[in-house]
Each structure stands twice: as C-alpha cells, then as structure tokens.
Amino acid sequence: MFTTKELALIEDEIRAEEITAKTMNWCAAHCNDDELRSLIEHMAESHQKNIIQISTYLNQAKLQ
C-alpha cells in the first residue's frame, strides 16, 4: 500500500507526463519539418506509454 505522500507524487508524475505528451502533440501539429514532426510524435507516444504504465502499476498496487 502507498502512503498519502507517495500517492500524491505518483499522481503528480502522471499529470507531468500528460502535460508533456499534450505539449509534444501540439508542437508536432505545428511543425513543418516532416522528420522533426515524426520525432516529436514518437516522443509524445513515449510519454503516453509512460502514463499507461504508471497508471497500470498504480491500479495493480491498489488491488493488492
């Protein structure tokens, strides 16, 4: 089980990953260079995967 502080830190990390992914998607949408846009989109996907992994871990830990 997590302490209240640990849960708050995990939730903060999820929010940070969400903000970063949204920012990366915004940047990609406004990028004119195809290669750079692809790189930024890949980075955004990576942050979105982090959100899923952290959320999955958190949900599994809550069930135990």
PyMOL CGO cylinders between C-alpha atoms (Angstrom):
from pymol import cmd
from pymol.cgo import CYLINDER

trace = [
    CYLINDER, 0.00, 0.00, 0.00, 1.15, 3.55, -0.70, 0.3, 1, 1, 1, 1, 1, 1,
    CYLINDER, 1.15, 3.55, -0.70, 1.31, 6.40, 1.76, 0.3, 1, 1, 1, 1, 1, 1,
    CYLINDER, 1.31, 6.40, 1.76, -0.66, 9.55, 1.02, 0.3, 1, 1, 1, 1, 1, 1,
    CYLINDER, -0.66, 9.55, 1.02, 2.57, 11.33, 0.06, 0.3, 1, 1, 1, 1, 1, 1,
    CYLINDER, 2.57, 11.33, 0.06, 3.61, 8.53, -2.30, 0.3, 1, 1, 1, 1, 1, 1,
    CYLINDER, 3.61, 8.53, -2.30, 0.20, 8.57, -3.99, 0.3, 1, 1, 1, 1, 1, 1,
    CYLINDER, 0.20, 8.57, -3.99, 0.43, 12.34, -4.42, 0.3, 1, 1, 1, 1, 1, 1,
    CYLINDER, 0.43, 12.34, -4.42, 3.87, 12.02, -6.00, 0.3, 1, 1, 1, 1, 1, 1,
    CYLINDER, 3.87, 12.02, -6.00, 2.68, 9.31, -8.40, 0.3, 1, 1, 1, 1, 1, 1,
    CYLINDER, 2.68, 9.31, -8.40, -0.35, 11.40, -9.37, 0.3, 1, 1, 1, 1, 1, 1,
    CYLINDER, -0.35, 11.40, -9.37, 1.95, 14.40, -9.91, 0.3, 1, 1, 1, 1, 1, 1,
    CYLINDER, 1.95, 14.40, -9.91, 4.11, 12.29, -12.21, 0.3, 1, 1, 1, 1, 1, 1,
    CYLINDER, 4.11, 12.29, -12.21, 1.07, 11.16, -14.21, 0.3, 1, 1, 1, 1, 1, 1,
    CYLINDER, 1.07, 11.16, -14.21, -0.01, 14.80, -14.61, 0.3, 1, 1, 1, 1, 1, 1,
    CYLINDER, -0.01, 14.80, -14.61, 3.50, 15.79, -15.69, 0.3, 1, 1, 1, 1, 1, 1,
    CYLINDER, 3.50, 15.79, -15.69, 3.55, 13.03, -18.30, 0.3, 1, 1, 1, 1, 1, 1,
    CYLINDER, 3.55, 13.03, -18.30, 0.10, 14.12, -19.55, 0.3, 1, 1, 1, 1, 1, 1,
    CYLINDER, 0.10, 14.12, -19.55, 1.22, 17.73, -19.89, 0.3, 1, 1, 1, 1, 1, 1,
    CYLINDER, 1.22, 17.73, -19.89, 4.41, 16.70, -21.67, 0.3, 1, 1, 1, 1, 1, 1,
    CYLINDER, 4.41, 16.70, -21.67, 2.54, 14.43, -24.10, 0.3, 1, 1, 1, 1, 1, 1,
    CYLINDER, 2.54, 14.43, -24.10, -0.01, 17.16, -24.88, 0.3, 1, 1, 1, 1, 1, 1,
    CYLINDER, -0.01, 17.16, -24.88, 2.76, 19.71, -25.39, 0.3, 1, 1, 1, 1, 1, 1,
    CYLINDER, 2.76, 19.71, -25.39, 4.64, 17.37, -27.71, 0.3, 1, 1, 1, 1, 1, 1,
    CYLINDER, 4.64, 17.37, -27.71, 1.48, 16.70, -29.74, 0.3, 1, 1, 1, 1, 1, 1,
    CYLINDER, 1.48, 16.70, -29.74, 0.84, 20.44, -30.01, 0.3, 1, 1, 1, 1, 1, 1,
    CYLINDER, 0.84, 20.44, -30.01, 4.42, 21.01, -31.17, 0.3, 1, 1, 1, 1, 1, 1,
    CYLINDER, 4.42, 21.01, -31.17, 4.17, 18.21, -33.73, 0.3, 1, 1, 1, 1, 1, 1,
    CYLINDER, 4.17, 18.21, -33.73, 0.93, 19.66, -35.09, 0.3, 1, 1, 1, 1, 1, 1,
    CYLINDER, 0.93, 19.66, -35.09, 2.67, 22.99, -35.70, 0.3, 1, 1, 1, 1, 1, 1,
    CYLINDER, 2.67, 22.99, -35.70, 5.90, 21.57, -37.12, 0.3, 1, 1, 1, 1, 1, 1,
    CYLINDER, 5.90, 21.57, -37.12, 6.57, 21.98, -40.85, 0.3, 1, 1, 1, 1, 1, 1,
    CYLINDER, 6.57, 21.98, -40.85, 9.54, 19.60, -40.99, 0.3, 1, 1, 1, 1, 1, 1,
    CYLINDER, 9.54, 19.60, -40.99, 8.32, 16.03, -41.58, 0.3, 1, 1, 1, 1, 1, 1,
    CYLINDER, 8.32, 16.03, -41.58, 11.33, 14.36, -39.96, 0.3, 1, 1, 1, 1, 1, 1,
    CYLINDER, 11.33, 14.36, -39.96, 11.19, 16.58, -36.89, 0.3, 1, 1, 1, 1, 1, 1,
    CYLINDER, 11.19, 16.58, -36.89, 7.40, 16.16, -36.62, 0.3, 1, 1, 1, 1, 1, 1,
    CYLINDER, 7.40, 16.16, -36.62, 7.82, 12.37, -36.70, 0.3, 1, 1, 1, 1, 1, 1,
    CYLINDER, 7.82, 12.37, -36.70, 10.45, 12.54, -33.95, 0.3, 1, 1, 1, 1, 1, 1,
    CYLINDER, 10.45, 12.54, -33.95, 8.23, 14.74, -31.77, 0.3, 1, 1, 1, 1, 1, 1,
    CYLINDER, 8.23, 14.74, -31.77, 5.23, 12.46, -32.33, 0.3, 1, 1, 1, 1, 1, 1,
    CYLINDER, 5.23, 12.46, -32.33, 7.37, 9.49, -31.27, 0.3, 1, 1, 1, 1, 1, 1,
    CYLINDER, 7.37, 9.49, -31.27, 8.37, 11.36, -28.11, 0.3, 1, 1, 1, 1, 1, 1,
    CYLINDER, 8.37, 11.36, -28.11, 4.70, 12.13, -27.37, 0.3, 1, 1, 1, 1, 1, 1,
    CYLINDER, 4.70, 12.13, -27.37, 3.83, 8.44, -27.78, 0.3, 1, 1, 1, 1, 1, 1,
    CYLINDER, 3.83, 8.44, -27.78, 6.59, 7.54, -25.36, 0.3, 1, 1, 1, 1, 1, 1,
    CYLINDER, 6.59, 7.54, -25.36, 5.10, 9.86, -22.72, 0.3, 1, 1, 1, 1, 1, 1,
    CYLINDER, 5.10, 9.86, -22.72, 1.63, 8.43, -23.37, 0.3, 1, 1, 1, 1, 1, 1,
    CYLINDER, 1.63, 8.43, -23.37, 3.02, 4.94, -22.80, 0.3, 1, 1, 1, 1, 1, 1,
    CYLINDER, 3.02, 4.94, -22.80, 4.55, 6.16, -19.53, 0.3, 1, 1, 1, 1, 1, 1,
    CYLINDER, 4.55, 6.16, -19.53, 1.09, 7.31, -18.43, 0.3, 1, 1, 1, 1, 1, 1,
    CYLINDER, 1.09, 7.31, -18.43, -0.36, 3.88, -19.16, 0.3, 1, 1, 1, 1, 1, 1,
    CYLINDER, -0.36, 3.88, -19.16, 2.48, 2.07, -17.38, 0.3, 1, 1, 1, 1, 1, 1,
    CYLINDER, 2.48, 2.07, -17.38, 2.32, 4.25, -14.27, 0.3, 1, 1, 1, 1, 1, 1,
    CYLINDER, 2.32, 4.25, -14.27, -1.48, 4.06, -14.13, 0.3, 1, 1, 1, 1, 1, 1,
    CYLINDER, -1.48, 4.06, -14.13, -1.42, 0.29, -14.57, 0.3, 1, 1, 1, 1, 1, 1,
    CYLINDER, -1.42, 0.29, -14.57, 1.15, -0.07, -11.81, 0.3, 1, 1, 1, 1, 1, 1,
    CYLINDER, 1.15, -0.07, -11.81, -0.87, 2.17, -9.52, 0.3, 1, 1, 1, 1, 1, 1,
    CYLINDER, -0.87, 2.17, -9.52, -4.10, 0.29, -10.19, 0.3, 1, 1, 1, 1, 1, 1,
    CYLINDER, -4.10, 0.29, -10.19, -2.45, -3.09, -9.58, 0.3, 1, 1, 1, 1, 1, 1,
    CYLINDER, -2.45, -3.09, -9.58, -0.93, -1.84, -6.33, 0.3, 1, 1, 1, 1, 1, 1,
    CYLINDER, -0.93, -1.84, -6.33, -4.33, -0.58, -5.14, 0.3, 1, 1, 1, 1, 1, 1,
    CYLINDER, -4.33, -0.58, -5.14, -5.83, -4.05, -5.72, 0.3, 1, 1, 1, 1, 1, 1,
    CYLINDER, -5.83, -4.05, -5.72, -3.25, -5.78, -3.53, 0.3, 1, 1, 1, 1, 1, 1,
]
cmd.load_cgo(trace, "trace")
